[in-house]
Amino acid sequence: MVELVEFIAKSLCEDKDSVKVEFNNTDSSIDITLHVAEADMGKVIGRQGRIAKSIRTILKAMSLKENIKVNLQIEN
């Protein structure tokens, strides 16, 4: 899942070197933090948060298979 978030973010951003993904894995959940450049925040979040919501929907679909909860935070 972390690799998927990184791939999607690098596809959307112009400054691919600034994309960093951190994760914290616990027993029942995964907390993913996506760091992007401030100039690319709008591209990753999208209009009214549509792209961010879509990324979270994909992660939720993947997490249902593994029976865990996934949390995504987007920061600059």
PQR file with spaces between the fields and no chain letter, atoms N, CA, C, O and H, PARSE charges and radii, in Angstrom:
ATOM       1  N    MET     1       0.807   -1.196    0.000 -0.4000 1.5000
ATOM       2  CA   MET     1       0.000    0.000    0.000 -0.0000 2.0000
ATOM       3  C    MET     1       0.855    1.266    0.000  0.5500 1.7000
ATOM       4  O    MET     1       0.509    2.262   -0.635 -0.5500 1.4000
ATOM       5  N    VAL     2       1.953    1.215    0.707 -0.4000 1.5000
ATOM       6  CA   VAL     2       2.836    2.377    0.768 -0.0000 2.0000
ATOM       7  C    VAL     2       3.419    2.661   -0.608  0.5500 1.7000
ATOM       8  O    VAL     2       3.529    3.820   -1.009 -0.5500 1.4000
ATOM       9  H    VAL     2       2.234    0.406    1.223  0.4000 1.0000
ATOM      10  N    GLU     3       3.789    1.626   -1.324 -0.4000 1.5000
ATOM      11  CA   GLU     3       4.346    1.795   -2.656 -0.0000 2.0000
ATOM      12  C    GLU     3       3.311    2.376   -3.612  0.5500 1.7000
ATOM      13  O    GLU     3       3.644    3.173   -4.489 -0.5500 1.4000
ATOM      14  H    GLU     3       3.700    0.684   -0.998  0.4000 1.0000
ATOM      15  N    LEU     4       2.055    1.974   -3.438 -0.4000 1.5000
ATOM      16  CA   LEU     4       0.986    2.492   -4.283 -0.0000 2.0000
ATOM      17  C    LEU     4       0.786    3.989   -4.052  0.5500 1.7000
ATOM      18  O    LEU     4       0.641    4.749   -5.009 -0.5500 1.4000
ATOM      19  H    LEU     4       1.785    1.327   -2.726  0.4000 1.0000
ATOM      20  N    VAL     5       0.776    4.414   -2.793 -0.4000 1.5000
ATOM      21  CA   VAL     5       0.619    5.834   -2.477 -0.0000 2.0000
ATOM      22  C    VAL     5       1.778    6.631   -3.061  0.5500 1.7000
ATOM      23  O    VAL     5       1.580    7.712   -3.615 -0.5500 1.4000
ATOM      24  H    VAL     5       0.894    3.796   -2.015  0.4000 1.0000
ATOM      25  N    GLU     6       2.983    6.095   -2.934 -0.4000 1.5000
ATOM      26  CA   GLU     6       4.159    6.782   -3.473 -0.0000 2.0000
ATOM      27  C    GLU     6       4.083    6.886   -4.995  0.5500 1.7000
ATOM      28  O    GLU     6       4.413    7.929   -5.560 -0.5500 1.4000
ATOM      29  H    GLU     6       3.144    5.217   -2.484  0.4000 1.0000
ATOM      30  N    PHE     7       3.655    5.821   -5.657 -0.4000 1.5000
ATOM      31  CA   PHE     7       3.537    5.822   -7.116 -0.0000 2.0000
ATOM      32  C    PHE     7       2.506    6.851   -7.579  0.5500 1.7000
ATOM      33  O    PHE     7       2.760    7.601   -8.522 -0.5500 1.4000
ATOM      34  H    PHE     7       3.387    4.974   -5.197  0.4000 1.0000
ATOM      35  N    ILE     8       1.350    6.891   -6.923 -0.4000 1.5000
ATOM      36  CA   ILE     8       0.303    7.835   -7.305 -0.0000 2.0000
ATOM      37  C    ILE     8       0.781    9.268   -7.092  0.5500 1.7000
ATOM      38  O    ILE     8       0.577   10.129   -7.948 -0.5500 1.4000
ATOM      39  H    ILE     8       1.143    6.283   -6.157  0.4000 1.0000
ATOM      40  N    ALA     9       1.412    9.521   -5.955 -0.4000 1.5000
ATOM      41  CA   ALA     9       1.878   10.880   -5.652 -0.0000 2.0000
ATOM      42  C    ALA     9       2.948   11.329   -6.632  0.5500 1.7000
ATOM      43  O    ALA     9       2.925   12.471   -7.091 -0.5500 1.4000
ATOM      44  H    ALA     9       1.577    8.822   -5.259  0.4000 1.0000
ATOM      45  N    LYS    10       3.885   10.448   -6.959 -0.4000 1.5000
ATOM      46  CA   LYS    10       4.936   10.823   -7.915 -0.0000 2.0000
ATOM      47  C    LYS    10       4.365   11.048   -9.307  0.5500 1.7000
ATOM      48  O    LYS    10       4.898   11.849  -10.075 -0.5500 1.4000
ATOM      49  H    LYS    10       3.904    9.520   -6.586  0.4000 1.0000
ATOM      50  N    SER    11       3.291   10.351   -9.637 -0.4000 1.5000
ATOM      51  CA   SER    11       2.647   10.560  -10.936 -0.0000 2.0000
ATOM      52  C    SER    11       1.963   11.921  -11.015  0.5500 1.7000
ATOM      53  O    SER    11       1.872   12.511  -12.092 -0.5500 1.4000
ATOM      54  H    SER    11       2.858    9.701   -9.013  0.4000 1.0000
ATOM      55  N    LEU    12       1.486   12.415   -9.884 -0.4000 1.5000
ATOM      56  CA   LEU    12       0.765   13.679   -9.868 -0.0000 2.0000
ATOM      57  C    LEU    12       1.673   14.896   -9.709  0.5500 1.7000
ATOM      58  O    LEU    12       1.365   15.968  -10.231 -0.5500 1.4000
ATOM      59  H    LEU    12       1.560   11.935   -9.010  0.4000 1.0000
ATOM      60  N    CYS    13       2.775   14.746   -9.003 -0.4000 1.5000
ATOM      61  CA   CYS    13       3.627   15.884   -8.636 -0.0000 2.0000
ATOM      62  C    CYS    13       4.656   16.202   -9.715  0.5500 1.7000
ATOM      63  O    CYS    13       5.091   15.328  -10.465 -0.5500 1.4000
ATOM      64  H    CYS    13       3.025   13.875   -8.579  0.4000 1.0000
ATOM      65  N    GLU    14       5.031   17.478   -9.771 -0.4000 1.5000
ATOM      66  CA   GLU    14       6.116   17.894  -10.655 -0.0000 2.0000
ATOM      67  C    GLU    14       7.467   17.660  -10.000  0.5500 1.7000
ATOM      68  O    GLU    14       8.415   17.240  -10.663 -0.5500 1.4000
ATOM      69  H    GLU    14       4.677   18.188   -9.162  0.4000 1.0000
ATOM      70  N    ASP    15       7.562   17.932   -8.695 -0.4000 1.5000
ATOM      71  CA   ASP    15       8.804   17.743   -7.944 -0.0000 2.0000
ATOM      72  C    ASP    15       8.796   16.350   -7.311  0.5500 1.7000
ATOM      73  O    ASP    15       8.439   16.185   -6.144 -0.5500 1.4000
ATOM      74  H    ASP    15       6.791   18.274   -8.156  0.4000 1.0000
ATOM      75  N    LYS    16       9.192   15.365   -8.094 -0.4000 1.5000
ATOM      76  CA   LYS    16       9.129   13.974   -7.653 -0.0000 2.0000
ATOM      77  C    LYS    16      10.112   13.653   -6.519  0.5500 1.7000
ATOM      78  O    LYS    16       9.894   12.716   -5.751 -0.5500 1.4000
ATOM      79  H    LYS    16       9.482   15.498   -9.041  0.4000 1.0000
ATOM      80  N    ASP    17      11.188   14.432   -6.421 -0.4000 1.5000
ATOM      81  CA   ASP    17      12.167   14.195   -5.369 -0.0000 2.0000
ATOM      82  C    ASP    17      11.640   14.591   -3.990  0.5500 1.7000
ATOM      83  O    ASP    17      12.134   14.095   -2.977 -0.5500 1.4000
ATOM      84  H    ASP    17      11.365   15.193   -7.045  0.4000 1.0000
ATOM      85  N    SER    18      10.665   15.462   -3.939 -0.4000 1.5000
ATOM      86  CA   SER    18      10.148   15.901   -2.647 -0.0000 2.0000
ATOM      87  C    SER    18       9.090   14.957   -2.077  0.5500 1.7000
ATOM      88  O    SER    18       8.659   15.130   -0.937 -0.5500 1.4000
ATOM      89  H    SER    18      10.264   15.865   -4.762  0.4000 1.0000
ATOM      90  N    VAL    19       8.672   13.971   -2.849 -0.4000 1.5000
ATOM      91  CA   VAL    19       7.649   13.031   -2.383 -0.0000 2.0000
ATOM      92  C    VAL    19       8.296   12.024   -1.434  0.5500 1.7000
ATOM      93  O    VAL    19       9.229   11.309   -1.799 -0.5500 1.4000
ATOM      94  H    VAL    19       9.023   13.830   -3.775  0.4000 1.0000
ATOM      95  N    LYS    20       7.776   11.989   -0.210 -0.4000 1.5000
ATOM      96  CA   LYS    20       8.254   11.035    0.788 -0.0000 2.0000
ATOM      97  C    LYS    20       7.054   10.419    1.480  0.5500 1.7000
ATOM      98  O    LYS    20       6.095   11.115    1.816 -0.5500 1.4000
ATOM      99  H    LYS    20       7.018   12.569    0.087  0.4000 1.0000
ATOM     100  N    VAL    21       7.108    9.118    1.691 -0.4000 1.5000
ATOM     101  CA   VAL    21       6.019    8.405    2.338 -0.0000 2.0000
ATOM     102  C    VAL    21       6.561    7.737    3.595  0.5500 1.7000
ATOM     103  O    VAL    21       7.525    6.972    3.546 -0.5500 1.4000
ATOM     104  H    VAL    21       7.887    8.553    1.419  0.4000 1.0000
ATOM     105  N    GLU    22       5.928    8.039    4.713 -0.4000 1.5000
ATOM     106  CA   GLU    22       6.274    7.401    5.980 -0.0000 2.0000
ATOM     107  C    GLU    22       5.074    6.592    6.435  0.5500 1.7000
ATOM     108  O    GLU    22       3.933    6.952    6.145 -0.5500 1.4000
ATOM     109  H    GLU    22       5.145    8.660    4.753  0.4000 1.0000
ATOM     110  N    PHE    23       5.326    5.501    7.147 -0.4000 1.5000
ATOM     111  CA   PHE    23       4.207    4.725    7.646 -0.0000 2.0000
ATOM     112  C    PHE    23       4.523    4.167    9.024  0.5500 1.7000
ATOM     113  O    PHE    23       5.674    3.914    9.378 -0.5500 1.4000
ATOM     114  H    PHE    23       6.253    5.209    7.382  0.4000 1.0000
ATOM     115  N    ASN    24       3.459    3.988    9.778 -0.4000 1.5000
ATOM     116  CA   ASN    24       3.542    3.412   11.109 -0.0000 2.0000
ATOM     117  C    ASN    24       2.578    2.234   11.138  0.5500 1.7000
ATOM     118  O    ASN    24       1.370    2.414   10.985 -0.5500 1.4000
ATOM     119  H    ASN    24       2.524    4.193    9.490  0.4000 1.0000
ATOM     120  N    ASN    25       3.101    1.043   11.330 -0.4000 1.5000
ATOM     121  CA   ASN    25       2.312   -0.166   11.276 -0.0000 2.0000
ATOM     122  C    ASN    25       2.028   -0.668   12.684  0.5500 1.7000
ATOM     123  O    ASN    25       2.956   -0.937   13.446 -0.5500 1.4000
ATOM     124  H    ASN    25       4.082    0.897   11.454  0.4000 1.0000
ATOM     125  N    THR    26       0.756   -0.796   13.036 -0.4000 1.5000
ATOM     126  CA   THR    26       0.361   -1.394   14.301 -0.0000 2.0000
ATOM     127  C    THR    26      -0.384   -2.681   14.014  0.5500 1.7000
ATOM     128  O    THR    26      -0.476   -3.103   12.862 -0.5500 1.4000
ATOM     129  H    THR    26       0.001   -0.578   12.417  0.4000 1.0000
ATOM     130  N    ASP    27      -0.911   -3.303   15.041 -0.4000 1.5000
ATOM     131  CA   ASP    27      -1.588   -4.591   14.863 -0.0000 2.0000
ATOM     132  C    ASP    27      -2.800   -4.513   13.938  0.5500 1.7000
ATOM     133  O    ASP    27      -2.978   -5.365   13.069 -0.5500 1.4000
ATOM     134  H    ASP    27      -0.837   -2.960   15.978  0.4000 1.0000
ATOM     135  N    SER    28      -3.624   -3.497   14.127 -0.4000 1.5000
ATOM     136  CA   SER    28      -4.871   -3.445   13.373 -0.0000 2.0000
ATOM     137  C    SER    28      -4.971   -2.267   12.415  0.5500 1.7000
ATOM     138  O    SER    28      -6.009   -2.087   11.778 -0.5500 1.4000
ATOM     139  H    SER    28      -3.479   -2.805   14.833  0.4000 1.0000
ATOM     140  N    SER    29      -3.912   -1.454   12.294 -0.4000 1.5000
ATOM     141  CA   SER    29      -4.006   -0.304   11.399 -0.0000 2.0000
ATOM     142  C    SER    29      -2.639    0.091   10.852  0.5500 1.7000
ATOM     143  O    SER    29      -1.596   -0.263   11.402 -0.5500 1.4000
ATOM     144  H    SER    29      -3.068   -1.600   12.812  0.4000 1.0000
ATOM     145  N    ILE    30      -2.683    0.827    9.764 -0.4000 1.5000
ATOM     146  CA   ILE    30      -1.491    1.399    9.149 -0.0000 2.0000
ATOM     147  C    ILE    30      -1.746    2.892    8.992  0.5500 1.7000
ATOM     148  O    ILE    30      -2.731    3.296    8.374 -0.5500 1.4000
ATOM     149  H    ILE    30      -3.531    1.114    9.317  0.4000 1.0000
ATOM     150  N    ASP    31      -0.864    3.706    9.548 -0.4000 1.5000
ATOM     151  CA   ASP    31      -0.939    5.157    9.393 -0.0000 2.0000
ATOM     152  C    ASP    31       0.098    5.581    8.362  0.5500 1.7000
ATOM     153  O    ASP    31       1.298    5.410    8.576 -0.5500 1.4000
ATOM     154  H    ASP    31      -0.064    3.378   10.050  0.4000 1.0000
ATOM     155  N    ILE    32      -0.366    6.135    7.242 -0.4000 1.5000
ATOM     156  CA   ILE    32       0.520    6.553    6.161 -0.0000 2.0000
ATOM     157  C    ILE    32       0.536    8.079    6.113  0.5500 1.7000
ATOM     158  O    ILE    32      -0.517    8.716    6.097 -0.5500 1.4000
ATOM     159  H    ILE    32      -1.341    6.273    7.069  0.4000 1.0000
ATOM     160  N    THR    33       1.736    8.661    6.091 -0.4000 1.5000
ATOM     161  CA   THR    33       1.896   10.100    5.972 -0.0000 2.0000
ATOM     162  C    THR    33       2.619   10.399    4.668  0.5500 1.7000
ATOM     163  O    THR    33       3.723    9.907    4.434 -0.5500 1.4000
ATOM     164  H    THR    33       2.592    8.144    6.104  0.4000 1.0000
ATOM     165  N    LEU    34       1.998   11.200    3.831 -0.4000 1.5000
ATOM     166  CA   LEU    34       2.551   11.570    2.530 -0.0000 2.0000
ATOM     167  C    LEU    34       3.048   13.001    2.607  0.5500 1.7000
ATOM     168  O    LEU    34       2.277   13.914    2.906 -0.5500 1.4000
ATOM     169  H    LEU    34       1.102   11.600    4.022  0.4000 1.0000
ATOM     170  N    HIS    35       4.327   13.202    2.340 -0.4000 1.5000
ATOM     171  CA   HIS    35       4.933   14.533    2.326 -0.0000 2.0000
ATOM     172  C    HIS    35       5.204   14.924    0.871  0.5500 1.7000
ATOM     173  O    HIS    35       5.870   14.195    0.136 -0.5500 1.4000
ATOM     174  H    HIS    35       4.953   12.461    2.097  0.4000 1.0000
ATOM     175  N    VAL    36       4.678   16.083    0.466 -0.4000 1.5000
ATOM     176  CA   VAL    36       4.921   16.598   -0.884 -0.0000 2.0000
ATOM     177  C    VAL    36       5.322   18.062   -0.769  0.5500 1.7000
ATOM     178  O    VAL    36       5.146   18.681    0.280 -0.5500 1.4000
ATOM     179  H    VAL    36       4.137   16.675    1.062  0.4000 1.0000
ATOM     180  N    ALA    37       5.857   18.607   -1.846 -0.4000 1.5000
ATOM     181  CA   ALA    37       6.222   20.030   -1.881 -0.0000 2.0000
ATOM     182  C    ALA    37       4.960   20.877   -1.790  0.5500 1.7000
ATOM     183  O    ALA    37       3.882   20.452   -2.205 -0.5500 1.4000
ATOM     184  H    ALA    37       6.000   18.104   -2.698  0.4000 1.0000
ATOM     185  N    GLU    38       5.106   22.067   -1.248 -0.4000 1.5000
ATOM     186  CA   GLU    38       3.951   22.943   -1.070 -0.0000 2.0000
ATOM     187  C    GLU    38       3.317   23.310   -2.406  0.5500 1.7000
ATOM     188  O    GLU    38       2.103   23.501   -2.483 -0.5500 1.4000
ATOM     189  H    GLU    38       5.982   22.412   -0.911  0.4000 1.0000
ATOM     190  N    ALA    39       4.112   23.408   -3.441 -0.4000 1.5000
ATOM     191  CA   ALA    39       3.591   23.738   -4.772 -0.0000 2.0000
ATOM     192  C    ALA    39       2.738   22.614   -5.352  0.5500 1.7000
ATOM     193  O    ALA    39       1.874   22.861   -6.193 -0.5500 1.4000
ATOM     194  H    ALA    39       5.098   23.253   -3.378  0.4000 1.0000
ATOM     195  N    ASP    40       2.974   21.388   -4.909 -0.4000 1.5000
ATOM     196  CA   ASP    40       2.249   20.222   -5.428 -0.0000 2.0000
ATOM     197  C    ASP    40       1.070   19.800   -4.565  0.5500 1.7000
ATOM     198  O    ASP    40       0.382   18.836   -4.900 -0.5500 1.4000
ATOM     199  H    ASP    40       3.676   21.187   -4.226  0.4000 1.0000
ATOM     200  N    MET    41       0.820   20.497   -3.464 -0.4000 1.5000
ATOM     201  CA   MET    41      -0.277   20.113   -2.569 -0.0000 2.0000
ATOM     202  C    MET    41      -1.623   20.133   -3.293  0.5500 1.7000
ATOM     203  O    MET    41      -2.445   19.238   -3.095 -0.5500 1.4000
ATOM     204  H    MET    41       1.379   21.280   -3.192  0.4000 1.0000
ATOM     205  N    GLY    42      -1.850   21.129   -4.115 -0.4000 1.5000
ATOM     206  CA   GLY    42      -3.113   21.237   -4.836 -0.0000 2.0000
ATOM     207  C    GLY    42      -3.331   20.100   -5.815  0.5500 1.7000
ATOM     208  O    GLY    42      -4.461   19.663   -6.030 -0.5500 1.4000
ATOM     209  H    GLY    42      -1.183   21.856   -4.276  0.4000 1.0000
ATOM     210  N    LYS    43      -2.257   19.626   -6.401 -0.4000 1.5000
ATOM     211  CA   LYS    43      -2.368   18.528   -7.358 -0.0000 2.0000
ATOM     212  C    LYS    43      -2.687   17.214   -6.668  0.5500 1.7000
ATOM     213  O    LYS    43      -3.418   16.384   -7.209 -0.5500 1.4000
ATOM     214  H    LYS    43      -1.338   19.981   -6.226  0.4000 1.0000
ATOM     215  N    VAL    44      -2.141   17.024   -5.471 -0.4000 1.5000
ATOM     216  CA   VAL    44      -2.378   15.778   -4.741 -0.0000 2.0000
ATOM     217  C    VAL    44      -3.752   15.790   -4.070  0.5500 1.7000
ATOM     218  O    VAL    44      -4.423   14.760   -4.007 -0.5500 1.4000
ATOM     219  H    VAL    44      -1.548   17.698   -5.031  0.4000 1.0000
ATOM     220  N    ILE    45      -4.167   16.950   -3.572 -0.4000 1.5000
ATOM     221  CA   ILE    45      -5.464   17.032   -2.901 -0.0000 2.0000
ATOM     222  C    ILE    45      -6.597   17.136   -3.917  0.5500 1.7000
ATOM     223  O    ILE    45      -7.635   16.496   -3.752 -0.5500 1.4000
ATOM     224  H    ILE    45      -3.622   17.787   -3.623  0.4000 1.0000
ATOM     225  N    GLY    46      -6.411   17.927   -4.954 -0.4000 1.5000
ATOM     226  CA   GLY    46      -7.427   18.057   -5.993 -0.0000 2.0000
ATOM     227  C    GLY    46      -8.505   19.052   -5.608  0.5500 1.7000
ATOM     228  O    GLY    46      -8.511   19.579   -4.496 -0.5500 1.4000
ATOM     229  H    GLY    46      -5.568   18.447   -5.088  0.4000 1.0000
ATOM     230  N    ARG    47      -9.406   19.301   -6.526 -0.4000 1.5000
ATOM     231  CA   ARG    47     -10.500   20.239   -6.268 -0.0000 2.0000
ATOM     232  C    ARG    47     -11.452   19.628   -5.247  0.5500 1.7000
ATOM     233  O    ARG    47     -11.960   18.521   -5.425 -0.5500 1.4000
ATOM     234  H    ARG    47      -9.400   18.873   -7.430  0.4000 1.0000
ATOM     235  N    GLN    48     -11.674   20.368   -4.189 -0.4000 1.5000
ATOM     236  CA   GLN    48     -12.545   19.968   -3.084 -0.0000 2.0000
ATOM     237  C    GLN    48     -12.139   18.605   -2.515  0.5500 1.7000
ATOM     238  O    GLN    48     -12.973   17.885   -1.967 -0.5500 1.4000
ATOM     239  H    GLN    48     -11.261   21.267   -4.044  0.4000 1.0000
ATOM     240  N    GLY    49     -10.848   18.251   -2.649 -0.4000 1.5000
ATOM     241  CA   GLY    49     -10.334   17.022   -2.055 -0.0000 2.0000
ATOM     242  C    GLY    49     -10.688   15.755   -2.799  0.5500 1.7000
ATOM     243  O    GLY    49     -10.646   14.669   -2.221 -0.5500 1.4000
ATOM     244  H    GLY    49     -10.170   18.835   -3.094  0.4000 1.0000
ATOM     245  N    ARG    50     -11.032   15.869   -4.057 -0.4000 1.5000
ATOM     246  CA   ARG    50     -11.487   14.692   -4.811 -0.0000 2.0000
ATOM     247  C    ARG    50     -10.376   13.675   -5.042  0.5500 1.7000
ATOM     248  O    ARG    50     -10.613   12.472   -4.933 -0.5500 1.4000
ATOM     249  H    ARG    50     -11.066   16.751   -4.527  0.4000 1.0000
ATOM     250  N    ILE    51      -9.177   14.132   -5.357 -0.4000 1.5000
ATOM     251  CA   ILE    51      -8.075   13.194   -5.608 -0.0000 2.0000
ATOM     252  C    ILE    51      -7.661   12.509   -4.312  0.5500 1.7000
ATOM     253  O    ILE    51      -7.425   11.301   -4.294 -0.5500 1.4000
ATOM     254  H    ILE    51      -8.984   15.109   -5.446  0.4000 1.0000
ATOM     255  N    ALA    52      -7.573   13.279   -3.228 -0.4000 1.5000
ATOM     256  CA   ALA    52      -7.230   12.697   -1.932 -0.0000 2.0000
ATOM     257  C    ALA    52      -8.283   11.676   -1.510  0.5500 1.7000
ATOM     258  O    ALA    52      -7.950   10.615   -0.982 -0.5500 1.4000
ATOM     259  H    ALA    52      -7.765   14.260   -3.243  0.4000 1.0000
ATOM     260  N    LYS    53      -9.537   11.995   -1.740 -0.4000 1.5000
ATOM     261  CA   LYS    53     -10.619   11.068   -1.408 -0.0000 2.0000
ATOM     262  C    LYS    53     -10.521    9.790   -2.249  0.5500 1.7000
ATOM     263  O    LYS    53     -10.784    8.695   -1.751 -0.5500 1.4000
ATOM     264  H    LYS    53      -9.808   12.857   -2.169  0.4000 1.0000
ATOM     265  N    SER    54     -10.148    9.930   -3.502 -0.4000 1.5000
ATOM     266  CA   SER    54      -9.999    8.767   -4.373 -0.0000 2.0000
ATOM     267  C    SER    54      -8.856    7.868   -3.913  0.5500 1.7000
ATOM     268  O    SER    54      -8.976    6.643   -3.929 -0.5500 1.4000
ATOM     269  H    SER    54      -9.935   10.820   -3.906  0.4000 1.0000
ATOM     270  N    ILE    55      -7.747    8.481   -3.503 -0.4000 1.5000
ATOM     271  CA   ILE    55      -6.621    7.704   -2.998 -0.0000 2.0000
ATOM     272  C    ILE    55      -7.038    6.953   -1.732  0.5500 1.7000
ATOM     273  O    ILE    55      -6.705    5.781   -1.558 -0.5500 1.4000
ATOM     274  H    ILE    55      -7.649    9.476   -3.490  0.4000 1.0000
ATOM     275  N    ARG    56      -7.762    7.631   -0.864 -0.4000 1.5000
ATOM     276  CA   ARG    56      -8.239    6.970    0.363 -0.0000 2.0000
ATOM     277  C    ARG    56      -9.213    5.844    0.055  0.5500 1.7000
ATOM     278  O    ARG    56      -9.218    4.830    0.753 -0.5500 1.4000
ATOM     279  H    ARG    56      -8.033    8.583   -1.006  0.4000 1.0000
ATOM     280  N    THR    57     -10.035    5.998   -0.971 -0.4000 1.5000
ATOM     281  CA   THR    57     -10.973    4.950   -1.367 -0.0000 2.0000
ATOM     282  C    THR    57     -10.228    3.720   -1.875  0.5500 1.7000
ATOM     283  O    THR    57     -10.608    2.592   -1.562 -0.5500 1.4000
ATOM     284  H    THR    57     -10.032    6.822   -1.538  0.4000 1.0000
ATOM     285  N    ILE    58      -9.185    3.927   -2.646 -0.4000 1.5000
ATOM     286  CA   ILE    58      -8.366    2.807   -3.131 -0.0000 2.0000
ATOM     287  C    ILE    58      -7.719    2.090   -1.958  0.5500 1.7000
ATOM     288  O    ILE    58      -7.701    0.860   -1.912 -0.5500 1.4000
ATOM     289  H    ILE    58      -8.877    4.844   -2.900  0.4000 1.0000
ATOM     290  N    LEU    59      -7.186    2.858   -1.007 -0.4000 1.5000
ATOM     291  CA   LEU    59      -6.560    2.252    0.168 -0.0000 2.0000
ATOM     292  C    LEU    59      -7.573    1.486    1.002  0.5500 1.7000
ATOM     293  O    LEU    59      -7.254    0.429    1.547 -0.5500 1.4000
ATOM     294  H    LEU    59      -7.201    3.857   -1.044  0.4000 1.0000
ATOM     295  N    LYS    60      -8.782    2.003    1.109 -0.4000 1.5000
ATOM     296  CA   LYS    60      -9.813    1.306    1.869 -0.0000 2.0000
ATOM     297  C    LYS    60     -10.188   -0.017    1.204  0.5500 1.7000
ATOM     298  O    LYS    60     -10.399   -1.020    1.886 -0.5500 1.4000
ATOM     299  H    LYS    60      -9.041    2.862    0.666  0.4000 1.0000
ATOM     300  N    ALA    61     -10.270   -0.019   -0.121 -0.4000 1.5000
ATOM     301  CA   ALA    61     -10.583   -1.252   -0.837 -0.0000 2.0000
ATOM     302  C    ALA    61      -9.485   -2.293   -0.635  0.5500 1.7000
ATOM     303  O    ALA    61      -9.766   -3.482   -0.487 -0.5500 1.4000
ATOM     304  H    ALA    61     -10.099    0.796   -0.675  0.4000 1.0000
ATOM     305  N    MET    62      -8.234   -1.835   -0.630 -0.4000 1.5000
ATOM     306  CA   MET    62      -7.126   -2.767   -0.409 -0.0000 2.0000
ATOM     307  C    MET    62      -7.105   -3.262    1.032  0.5500 1.7000
ATOM     308  O    MET    62      -6.754   -4.413    1.292 -0.5500 1.4000
ATOM     309  H    MET    62      -8.007   -0.869   -0.751  0.4000 1.0000
ATOM     310  N    SER    63      -7.479   -2.395    1.965 -0.4000 1.5000
ATOM     311  CA   SER    63      -7.429   -2.777    3.372 -0.0000 2.0000
ATOM     312  C    SER    63      -8.523   -3.773    3.740  0.5500 1.7000
ATOM     313  O    SER    63      -8.369   -4.531    4.698 -0.5500 1.4000
ATOM     314  H    SER    63      -7.765   -1.461    1.753  0.4000 1.0000
ATOM     315  N    LEU    64      -9.619   -3.781    2.998 -0.4000 1.5000
ATOM     316  CA   LEU    64     -10.681   -4.742    3.280 -0.0000 2.0000
ATOM     317  C    LEU    64     -10.210   -6.176    3.047  0.5500 1.7000
ATOM     318  O    LEU    64     -10.622   -7.091    3.761 -0.5500 1.4000
ATOM     319  H    LEU    64      -9.744   -3.165    2.220  0.4000 1.0000
ATOM     320  N    LYS    65      -9.350   -6.371    2.052 -0.4000 1.5000
ATOM     321  CA   LYS    65      -8.802   -7.702    1.793 -0.0000 2.0000
ATOM     322  C    LYS    65      -7.944   -8.185    2.955  0.5500 1.7000
ATOM     323  O    LYS    65      -7.984   -9.358    3.325 -0.5500 1.4000
ATOM     324  H    LYS    65      -9.015   -5.628    1.472  0.4000 1.0000
ATOM     325  N    GLU    66      -7.161   -7.257    3.532 -0.4000 1.5000
ATOM     326  CA   GLU    66      -6.227   -7.618    4.590 -0.0000 2.0000
ATOM     327  C    GLU    66      -6.814   -7.440    5.982  0.5500 1.7000
ATOM     328  O    GLU    66      -6.159   -7.745    6.978 -0.5500 1.4000
ATOM     329  H    GLU    66      -7.129   -6.303    3.232  0.4000 1.0000
ATOM     330  N    ASN    67      -8.061   -6.940    6.054 -0.4000 1.5000
ATOM     331  CA   ASN    67      -8.779   -6.764    7.309 -0.0000 2.0000
ATOM     332  C    ASN    67      -8.038   -5.855    8.288  0.5500 1.7000
ATOM     333  O    ASN    67      -7.913   -6.174    9.470 -0.5500 1.4000
ATOM     334  H    ASN    67      -8.593   -6.692    5.244  0.4000 1.0000
ATOM     335  N    ILE    68      -7.548   -4.722    7.784 -0.4000 1.5000
ATOM     336  CA   ILE    68      -6.893   -3.721    8.617 -0.0000 2.0000
ATOM     337  C    ILE    68      -7.428   -2.338    8.258  0.5500 1.7000
ATOM     338  O    ILE    68      -8.077   -2.169    7.225 -0.5500 1.4000
ATOM     339  H    ILE    68      -7.650   -4.463    6.824  0.4000 1.0000
ATOM     340  N    LYS    69      -7.161   -1.367    9.098 -0.4000 1.5000
ATOM     341  CA   LYS    69      -7.596   -0.001    8.848 -0.0000 2.0000
ATOM     342  C    LYS    69      -6.411    0.818    8.354  0.5500 1.7000
ATOM     343  O    LYS    69      -5.309    0.704    8.890 -0.5500 1.4000
ATOM     344  H    LYS    69      -6.634   -1.505    9.936  0.4000 1.0000
ATOM     345  N    VAL    70      -6.635    1.642    7.338 -0.4000 1.5000
ATOM     346  CA   VAL    70      -5.587    2.470    6.775 -0.0000 2.0000
ATOM     347  C    VAL    70      -5.982    3.938    6.933  0.5500 1.7000
ATOM     348  O    VAL    70      -7.115    4.326    6.647 -0.5500 1.4000
ATOM     349  H    VAL    70      -7.531    1.735    6.904  0.4000 1.0000
ATOM     350  N    ASN    71      -5.034    4.732    7.389 -0.4000 1.5000
ATOM     351  CA   ASN    71      -5.232    6.160    7.606 -0.0000 2.0000
ATOM     352  C    ASN    71      -4.213    6.915    6.771  0.5500 1.7000
ATOM     353  O    ASN    71      -3.022    6.619    6.865 -0.5500 1.4000
ATOM     354  H    ASN    71      -4.114    4.417    7.621  0.4000 1.0000
ATOM     355  N    LEU    72      -4.629    7.881    5.956 -0.4000 1.5000
ATOM     356  CA   LEU    72      -3.719    8.653    5.104 -0.0000 2.0000
ATOM     357  C    LEU    72      -3.744   10.126    5.501  0.5500 1.7000
ATOM     358  O    LEU    72      -4.807   10.742    5.576 -0.5500 1.4000
ATOM     359  H    LEU    72      -5.597    8.122    5.880  0.4000 1.0000
ATOM     360  N    GLN    73      -2.571   10.674    5.750 -0.4000 1.5000
ATOM     361  CA   GLN    73      -2.387   12.091    6.036 -0.0000 2.0000
ATOM     362  C    GLN    73      -1.516   12.681    4.935  0.5500 1.7000
ATOM     363  O    GLN    73      -0.510   12.086    4.551 -0.5500 1.4000
ATOM     364  H    GLN    73      -1.708   10.173    5.689  0.4000 1.0000
ATOM     365  N    ILE    74      -1.898   13.844    4.429 -0.4000 1.5000
ATOM     366  CA   ILE    74      -1.103   14.524    3.399 -0.0000 2.0000
ATOM     367  C    ILE    74      -0.559   15.808    4.001  0.5500 1.7000
ATOM     368  O    ILE    74      -1.320   16.650    4.476 -0.5500 1.4000
ATOM     369  H    ILE    74      -2.715   14.328    4.741  0.4000 1.0000
ATOM     370  N    GLU    75       0.772   15.957    3.979 -0.4000 1.5000
ATOM     371  CA   GLU    75       1.424   17.108    4.577 -0.0000 2.0000
ATOM     372  C    GLU    75       2.438   17.679    3.604  0.5500 1.7000
ATOM     373  O    GLU    75       2.825   17.025    2.636 -0.5500 1.4000
ATOM     374  H    GLU    75       1.390   15.272    3.593  0.4000 1.0000
ATOM     375  N    ASN    76       2.869   18.922    3.875 -0.4000 1.5000
ATOM     376  CA   ASN    76       3.929   19.502    3.056 -0.0000 2.0000
ATOM     377  C    ASN    76       5.178   19.659    3.856  0.5500 1.7000
ATOM     378  O    ASN    76       6.188   20.133    3.336 -0.5500 1.4000
ATOM     379  H    ASN    76       2.554   19.453    4.662  0.4000 1.0000
